[in-house]
């Protein structure tokens, strides 16, 4: 990724590039660099894919029933156990 | 805030901080039902142990219940709860590893990231290759390999979907430190996944 001097610049800006913290001019510069630098393109593509895969495979944010029940008991909120908050 | 810890169905009103301050127990129960899922998931991902994660979950809401009077609303309820949970989870890790979550790990987490080495293009692998049971296990194991300071940043930002700013607030770090750690974590994971999927790629290409 370091054959081209601009590759270093991209590397420094990688996180901002993914998190939308770059100004438009630099973004465009990166985009056009990616058209001509295969290594940078692969690093960026596989980085994006890595983040995507973790998104896709993340478990749903729900407590198993037993865990929820014990939590409510610990907090002395048993009377509210039946108030299902799942769904609408 | 751009996180997905905001699972109110649109028909439900927002949690009322005023009601919580007045000791409204049913409102606290609603707070628990709103945020216990994401908190449990986070604890499970940090600790990789259901019993420890459940302890962290209970301790988090127990402390929230005790401390709700001092919550002034300067951060969101979500950020406040995440902060308590992360501290509890890191303490749990320290207890388990007997002090191995050390200052060294923190110093290491803040070092300049290394440039990526693996440049195999495995994005073209079909979804069924990317998401096999084995691949999913590999993904989980790779996160576990991250040192706790990096793991926590990655989970908050890329799994829980907190913004950089909210992650920084949750962890009491500067945004720059969050970005550095996040980049290190993502580079590490990308490297691990590249090694793994490169092999799959070779197998797929075999005649």
Boltz contact constraints between the chains, C-beta under 6 A:
constraints:
  - contact:
      token1: [A, 1]
      token2: [B, 115]
      max_distance: 6.0
  - contact:
      token1: [A, 11]
      token2: [B, 115]
      max_distance: 6.0
  - contact:
      token1: [A, 14]
      token2: [B, 183]
      max_distance: 6.0
  - contact:
      token1: [A, 15]
      token2: [B, 179]
      max_distance: 6.0
  - contact:
      token1: [A, 15]
      token2: [B, 182]
      max_distance: 6.0
  - contact:
      token1: [A, 15]
      token2: [B, 183]
      max_distance: 6.0
  - contact:
      token1: [A, 19]
      token2: [B, 164]
      max_distance: 6.0
  - contact:
      token1: [A, 39]
      token2: [B, 119]
      max_distance: 6.0
  - contact:
      token1: [A, 42]
      token2: [B, 119]
      max_distance: 6.0
  - contact:
      token1: [A, 42]
      token2: [B, 121]
      max_distance: 6.0
  - contact:
      token1: [A, 43]
      token2: [B, 116]
      max_distance: 6.0
  - contact:
      token1: [A, 45]
      token2: [B, 123]
      max_distance: 6.0
  - contact:
      token1: [A, 46]
      token2: [B, 190]
      max_distance: 6.0
  - contact:
      token1: [A, 46]
      token2: [B, 194]
      max_distance: 6.0
  - contact:
      token1: [A, 47]
      token2: [B, 190]
      max_distance: 6.0
  - contact:
      token1: [A, 49]
      token2: [B, 123]
      max_distance: 6.0
  - contact:
      token1: [A, 50]
      token2: [B, 189]
      max_distance: 6.0
  - contact:
      token1: [A, 50]
      token2: [B, 190]
      max_distance: 6.0
  - contact:
      token1: [A, 50]
      token2: [B, 193]
      max_distance: 6.0
  - contact:
      token1: [A, 51]
      token2: [B, 158]
      max_distance: 6.0
  - contact:
      token1: [A, 54]
      token2: [B, 158]
      max_distance: 6.0
  - contact:
      token1: [A, 57]
      token2: [B, 136]
      max_distance: 6.0
  - contact:
      token1: [A, 57]
      token2: [B, 139]
      max_distance: 6.0
  - contact:
      token1: [A, 58]
      token2: [B, 159]
      max_distance: 6.0
  - contact:
      token1: [A, 59]
      token2: [B, 41]
      max_distance: 6.0
  - contact:
      token1: [A, 61]
      token2: [B, 37]
      max_distance: 6.0
  - contact:
      token1: [A, 61]
      token2: [B, 38]
      max_distance: 6.0
  - contact:
      token1: [A, 61]
      token2: [B, 41]
      max_distance: 6.0
  - contact:
      token1: [A, 62]
      token2: [B, 37]
      max_distance: 6.0
  - contact:
      token1: [A, 63]
      token2: [B, 36]
      max_distance: 6.0
  - contact:
      token1: [A, 63]
      token2: [B, 37]
      max_distance: 6.0
  - contact:
      token1: [A, 63]
      token2: [B, 40]
      max_distance: 6.0
  - contact:
      token1: [A, 67]
      token2: [B, 54]
      max_distance: 6.0
  - contact:
      token1: [A, 71]
      token2: [B, 58]
      max_distance: 6.0
  - contact:
      token1: [A, 74]
      token2: [B, 58]
      max_distance: 6.0
  - contact:
      token1: [A, 75]
      token2: [B, 61]
      max_distance: 6.0
  - contact:
      token1: [A, 75]
      token2: [B, 65]
      max_distance: 6.0
  - contact:
      token1: [A, 77]
      token2: [B, 29]
      max_distance: 6.0
  - contact:
      token1: [A, 80]
      token2: [B, 26]
      max_distance: 6.0
  - contact:
      token1: [A, 80]
      token2: [B, 29]
      max_distance: 6.0
  - contact:
      token1: [A, 85]
      token2: [B, 33]
      max_distance: 6.0
  - contact:
      token1: [A, 88]
      token2: [B, 9]
      max_distance: 6.0
  - contact:
      token1: [A, 88]
      token2: [B, 11]
      max_distance: 6.0
